[in-house]
């Protein structure tokens, strides 16, 4: 057995995020969050969420992250599956699962990791400079949600 085959890649970290919309059945508005940190991501727009902790279920992590980052509770809708076994590639060692969600309690505020939130209306979903890894997700959402188009 070669030395290379003995080495294993580190386990991939799962990130969970929400495409927060105004209506699960006919979304017209999408909430975008502008990163404030880390420096290499600051100023880019993304879907709010974060890393799943050891022993945590993905949806539990999503609810925790949205409480911490935005101060809200959400009703989760359909998962928007990506091209990599249902996940979206974020970068080396990171992949993301994403769900549609609507605010069930609270008013979204940039409490942690973000400095601005913006509701994007019909025809505006691609109008902010999304982080590169999120561009394909936004395109998929626009394709899935005809009500988001003008």
N, C-alpha and C positions, 0 to 999 in steps of 0.2 A: 504494500500500500504506500503510495507516495505521500510525502509530507503535506502537499496541497490538499489531498482528499481528507486528511485528518483535521484540517482547519475548517471551522464552520463560520459562516457569516453571523454577525450578531443578530439577535432577533429583531424583527421589524417592530417599531413602535406604532401603535394605532392612535390616530387622532380622530376625534368625533366633532362634527360641526352641524350647524343648523342653517338652512336657507329659510330665514324668518320672513314670512309673507303675511299679507293681510287676509287671505282666505285660502284654505287648503284645497277647495274644489276649483276655484277660478282666481288664482292669484294675479293681482295687477301690480302690487307694490312689493319690493324686496328690500330688506334691511342690509346695508353694507357697513362694515366696521373698519376704521382706519387704524392700523397698527401704530403703537407708540414705541414699542420695543420688540425684540432686540434691534440694535442699530441697523443691521443689514436688512431688516424688514420694515423699519419705521417709514411711515408715509404711504405704504401699500395698503390696499383695501382687501378685505377677506370676509369669510363667513365666520361668525363667532363660534368658539368651541375650544377644545384643547385635548391634551393627551389623556388617554385612559391609564389610570393607575393600576398597579399590580392587584389582582383579585377583584377588580371592579368590572361590572358589566357595562358594555358600551352605552346603552341608554341611560344608565345611572350616571355615568361620567358626563354625558351630554347635559342632563339636568343640573348636575353640580356645577359644571363650567358656566352655564348660562346664568345661574344664580350669582356666581362669583364675578363674572365679567360684566354682566349687564343688569343684574338685580331683578331678573324676571323668572317667572315660571312659564312653561310652554306646554301646549298640546302638540304632540308629535304626530305627523302624518306619514306619508309614504317615504321610503328610503329612495334616494336618487342614486342608482347603482352606477359605478364606474367601470372602466374597461379591464381592470386588474382584479379578477375574482370578486367583482362588485365594489372594489375600492378605487380611490383616485390617488395617483402618485403625487407626493408632495416634495420629494427629494430623497437623497440617500438615507435609507433606513426609516423612512416615514411614509405612511399611507393614511388615507382619510376615508371615513364613512360619513355620509351626509344625508340628513333627513329634512323634509319640509316641516315647518313648525309655525304655529301662530302663538302670539302672546296670550297667555291665559290669566296672568296676574302680574301687575307691576307695569312700569313704564321703562322701556330700555334706556339705560344711561351708560356712558363709557367709564365704568368703575375700575377696570383692571386691563392692562395691555393695549388699550385703545384710547385715542384722544378725541375721536369724533365718530358719530353715527349718522347715517344718512338713509332716508327712505327714498328709493329709486322707483319712479312711476313707470307707467307703460312707455315702452320705447327708450327707457333710460337705463335699463339693467346693465348695459355694457359701458356706461358713460363715466365710470370712475376708473382710475388705474389699478385694476385688480392685481394682486400678486400673481406672478407668472403661473404658478401651479393651479390657481383658481380660474384662469381664463377658460379652460376647456369645460369646467363645471358650469360656469355662467352660460356658455354657449349651449350646453345640454339643457339647462333650465329654460332658456328662451325657446328652444325647440320643443320642449315638453309643455310649455305654458303659453298657448296662443293668446290668452288674455293679457299677457305681458307686453305684447307687441302693439304698436299704434294702429 
